[in-house]
Every structure is written in C-alpha cells, then in structure tokens.
Amino acid sequence: MKRNLSFCALAIFAFACGGSAPNQADLNERKEIYKKYCPACHGENGEEALNGAKKFSESILTVEERVLVITNGRNMMTPFKGLLNEKEIEAVAAYTMV
C-alpha cells in the first residue's frame, strides 16, 4: 500500500511539473541513486536526520531548491556536483519529494 501511495505522489508531482508519470524504471533509478549516496545521513526512508541532515517530510524546499542543495551542498552536506551528473541529481531530488 505504501509503495502505491509513493508512486501516486510521484506521479502527481511529475504531472504538476509538466512531465509525464515516471515509469517503474525511472522510479528504480531514482531509488538506487538515493540508496547509494544518501542513507548515511538521511536514512533509508529520508527520516533519520543524522549528521545535521533534515527529514524530507519536514523540508519546505522545492524540487528546484533540492537540486541546488544536492549539487552545491549546504552546511555539512557534501556537494554532489562532481559525483552525480545533472540528470542523476534531478532524479534523486525528485525521489526525495515522495
């Protein structure tokens, strides 16, 4: 049930941004990028708030603002500009909105 709700939330976000709903491959790619780079501070589900990280559910950042933070870093967060390409950064930012 939770996975269906997550997919619905992501689909609504995609439509609101003028895109189409992400397919399962897109969702899997976003999740894999997140799982590789983010759980140490944000936890597996984005709710851990370790090492000064924010809980995604409490964040008021837009997806565009999240792209900037992921790209350039902020406070204790490492910039991922050299580790991820633009598409990967946008993918993980979208994933954190769910």
JODAHU-V843198 format. One record per residue. N is the residue number from 1. NEAR is the number of other C-alpha atoms within 12 Angstrom. Layout:
N:NEAR
N:NEAR
This chain:
1:7
2:10
3:14
4:13
5:12
6:22
7:25
8:20
9:22
10:31
11:26
12:20
13:24
14:24
15:14
16:13
17:16
18:11
19:13
20:14
21:21
22:26
23:16
24:16
25:12
26:24
27:30
28:18
29:22
30:29
31:30
32:19
33:28
34:32
35:21
36:19
37:25
38:35
39:25
40:21
41:25
42:26
43:22
44:22
45:25
46:29
47:22
48:20
49:22
50:18
51:17
52:16
53:27
54:28
55:25
56:28
57:17
58:16
59:19
60:14
61:20
62:20
63:27
64:20
65:21
66:29
67:30
68:23
69:26
70:37
71:27
72:21
73:20
74:18
75:13
76:15
77:25
78:23
79:22
80:28
81:20
82:14
83:18
84:23
85:17
86:18
87:20
88:28
89:35
90:30
91:33
92:37
93:35
94:38
95:35
96:42
97:35
98:33
